[in-house]
Amino acid sequence: MALVDRTGQQVPSVVFHTRVGDSWKDVSTDDLFKGKKVVVFSLPGAFTPTCSSTHLPRYNELAKAFKENGVDSILCVSVNDTFVMNAWAADEESDNIIMVPDGNAEFTEGMGMLVDKDSLGFGKRSWRYSMLVNDGKIEKMFIEPEKEGDPFEVSDADTMLKYIAPNWKAQESVAIFTKPGCQFCAQAKAALDAKGLAYEEIVLGKDASIVSVRAITGKATAPQVFIGGKYIGGSEDLEAYLAKN
């Protein structure tokens, strides 16, 4: 494996074949990078464990913070076709990320990041890395160390955001259990929005059941809010917590 750090160079010139609705749409690297400040993270494959559990979700979660610090868009590149990438985006609800299907591996090979994953039955795939690109020129790359397995140490969203904004501090993760048509759930979400707190909404009947809420909190009502691993409670408990913090 001979990975290439292309810091200071232009991104490869490639046309990606994407599917939008029922139509094909070709997207060039100029479309994605020209005149823009862009963060890219590349990974071995859609639906794979680390990519789905951590890499993609965290970039999606921090998209607002990236935008506040001058980033125009966040791209996820993988050697997968557009149908797979679109299905993965829908499954992950990663609306803040532009999925880039490098099905022919042209971009990844041009980046010097194409590696053999034959032992896993993957064939040629991308090594895991991230980069900051200004108007098509690579300003900074975070390349995972060359060692066995699938290291995930430096290409994460937090590392990139701290590079862009050294004084940035991570917001504690917020999760809220809600149910459709619940006015108290709407009030709780509005309170979080007013504080500028990003949150993950877990909708009862869709993402979880009331059994899950009861098992975790001992209660059978919504909303139920967790912040930074700490159980806060319902809407009134949340208002009291936010008033103190």
C-alpha positions in Angstrom: 0.0 0.0 0.0 1.4 3.3 -1.1 -0.9 6.1 -0.1 -0.4 9.6 -1.5 -0.8 12.9 0.4 -1.9 15.4 -2.3 -2.0 18.5 -0.1 -1.4 21.6 -2.2 -2.6 19.9 -5.4 -5.9 20.1 -7.3 -8.5 17.4 -6.9 -8.7 14.9 -9.8 -10.9 16.0 -12.7 -13.7 13.4 -12.8 -17.4 13.1 -13.8 -19.6 11.2 -11.4 -22.7 9.4 -12.7 -25.5 10.0 -10.2 -29.1 9.1 -10.1 -31.6 11.8 -9.1 -35.2 10.5 -8.8 -35.8 8.6 -12.1 -33.1 10.4 -14.1 -29.3 10.2 -14.6 -27.3 13.3 -13.8 -23.6 13.7 -14.5 -21.8 15.8 -11.8 -18.3 17.0 -12.4 -15.6 17.9 -9.9 -16.0 21.5 -11.0 -19.7 21.3 -10.0 -18.7 20.1 -6.6 -15.6 22.2 -5.8 -15.3 25.3 -8.0 -15.5 28.5 -6.0 -16.4 26.5 -2.8 -14.9 25.6 0.5 -15.6 21.8 0.8 -14.9 19.1 3.3 -14.6 15.6 1.9 -14.5 12.3 3.8 -13.9 9.0 2.0 -14.5 5.6 3.3 -14.4 1.9 2.2 -18.0 1.3 1.7 -21.7 2.2 2.2 -23.5 0.2 4.9 -20.3 -1.0 6.4 -20.0 -0.9 10.3 -17.7 2.0 11.1 -18.9 4.1 8.1 -22.6 3.7 9.2 -22.2 3.9 13.0 -19.7 6.7 13.3 -18.1 8.3 10.2 -21.1 9.4 8.2 -23.5 10.2 11.2 -21.0 12.5 12.9 -20.3 14.6 9.8 -24.1 14.8 9.3 -24.6 15.8 12.9 -21.9 18.5 12.8 -22.9 19.9 9.4 -24.3 23.1 11.0 -21.1 23.8 12.8 -19.1 23.3 9.6 -21.4 25.7 7.8 -21.0 28.3 10.6 -17.2 28.1 10.1 -17.3 28.8 6.4 -17.7 25.3 4.8 -20.1 25.3 1.9 -20.7 21.6 1.6 -19.6 18.2 2.9 -19.0 15.3 0.5 -18.9 11.6 1.2 -17.0 9.7 -1.4 -17.1 5.9 -1.7 -16.3 3.3 -4.4 -20.0 2.4 -4.7 -22.6 3.0 -7.4 -25.2 5.8 -7.1 -28.1 3.4 -6.3 -26.2 2.1 -3.3 -25.1 5.5 -2.1 -28.7 6.9 -2.5 -30.1 4.0 -0.5 -27.5 4.4 2.2 -28.2 8.2 2.4 -31.9 7.4 2.9 -31.2 4.8 5.5 -28.9 7.1 7.5 -31.2 10.2 6.9 -28.0 12.0 6.1 -29.6 15.1 4.5 -26.7 17.4 5.2 -24.2 15.3 3.2 -23.7 15.1 -0.6 -23.1 11.5 -1.5 -20.6 11.1 -4.3 -20.7 7.7 -6.0 -17.2 6.9 -7.3 -18.3 3.6 -8.8 -15.5 3.4 -11.3 -12.9 4.4 -8.7 -11.6 7.2 -10.9 -11.5 9.9 -8.3 -10.1 7.6 -5.6 -7.4 6.3 -7.9 -6.6 9.9 -8.9 -6.3 10.8 -5.2 -3.8 7.9 -4.7 -6.1 6.3 -2.2 -7.2 3.2 -4.1 -6.4 0.0 -2.1 -7.1 -3.8 -2.4 -9.9 -5.1 -0.1 -9.9 -8.5 -1.9 -9.7 -10.4 1.4 -13.1 -9.0 2.3 -14.6 -9.6 -1.1 -14.7 -5.8 -1.8 -12.2 -5.6 -4.6 -10.7 -2.1 -5.0 -11.9 0.4 -2.5 -10.9 3.7 -1.0 -8.6 4.0 2.0 -10.3 6.1 4.8 -9.3 9.8 4.7 -10.7 13.3 4.9 -9.6 16.6 3.3 -10.4 20.3 3.2 -10.6 21.7 -0.4 -10.7 25.3 -1.3 -11.8 26.1 -4.9 -10.6 22.7 -6.0 -7.2 22.9 -4.3 -6.5 20.5 -1.4 -5.6 22.5 1.7 -5.3 19.7 4.2 -5.6 15.9 4.3 -6.1 13.6 7.3 -5.1 10.1 6.1 -5.6 7.1 8.3 -2.4 5.3 9.3 -1.2 2.5 7.1 -1.8 -0.6 9.2 -3.9 -3.7 9.1 -7.7 -3.5 9.3 -9.7 -0.3 8.9 -8.1 2.3 11.2 -10.4 5.2 12.1 -8.2 7.7 14.1 -7.9 11.0 12.2 -10.5 11.3 9.4 -13.4 11.9 11.8 -15.6 15.0 11.8 -14.4 16.4 15.1 -10.7 16.3 14.0 -11.5 18.2 10.8 -13.7 20.8 12.5 -11.1 21.5 15.1 -8.6 22.0 12.3 -10.9 24.5 10.6 -12.0 26.2 13.9 -9.4 25.6 16.6 -11.6 27.2 19.3 -14.6 25.1 18.5 -16.0 23.0 21.3 -18.1 19.9 20.7 -21.8 20.2 21.8 -22.9 17.4 24.0 -25.1 15.0 22.0 -28.8 15.4 22.4 -31.5 12.8 21.8 -35.2 13.2 22.2 -37.9 10.6 22.1 -41.1 12.0 20.6 -44.5 10.9 19.3 -46.5 12.3 16.4 -49.0 15.0 17.3 -47.5 15.6 20.8 -47.7 19.3 21.7 -45.2 18.8 24.5 -42.7 17.2 22.1 -43.1 20.2 19.8 -42.4 22.5 22.8 -39.3 20.5 23.7 -37.9 20.6 20.2 -38.6 24.4 20.0 -36.7 24.9 23.2 -33.7 23.0 21.9 -33.9 25.0 18.6 -34.0 28.2 20.5 -30.8 27.3 22.3 -29.2 26.3 19.0 -28.8 22.7 20.1 -28.7 20.0 17.4 -30.5 16.9 18.3 -31.5 13.4 17.1 -35.2 12.8 17.1 -36.4 9.3 17.8 -40.0 9.0 16.8 -42.1 6.4 18.6 -43.9 4.0 16.3 -41.2 4.6 13.7 -37.7 4.5 15.2 -38.6 2.9 18.6 -41.5 1.8 20.7 -42.9 3.0 24.0 -41.4 -0.2 25.4 -38.0 1.2 24.7 -38.8 4.4 26.4 -40.2 2.6 29.5 -37.1 0.3 29.6 -34.7 3.2 29.5 -36.5 5.9 31.6 -39.2 4.0 33.6 -41.8 6.3 32.0 -44.3 5.8 29.2 -44.8 9.4 28.1 -43.1 11.6 25.5 -41.0 13.6 25.1 -38.0 12.1 26.9 -34.7 13.9 26.5 -31.1 12.9 27.0 -28.1 15.3 26.9 -24.5 14.2 27.0 -25.4 10.7 28.2 -27.6 12.2 31.1 -31.3 11.6 31.4 -33.0 15.0 31.6 -36.7 14.0 31.5 -39.8 15.5 29.8 -40.5 19.0 28.5 -40.7 20.8 31.8 -37.5 19.1 33.0 -35.8 20.2 29.8 -37.0 23.8 30.3 -35.6 23.8 33.8 -32.3 22.3 32.6 -31.9 24.8 29.8 -32.6 27.7 32.1 -29.6 26.7 34.3 -27.2 26.0 31.4 
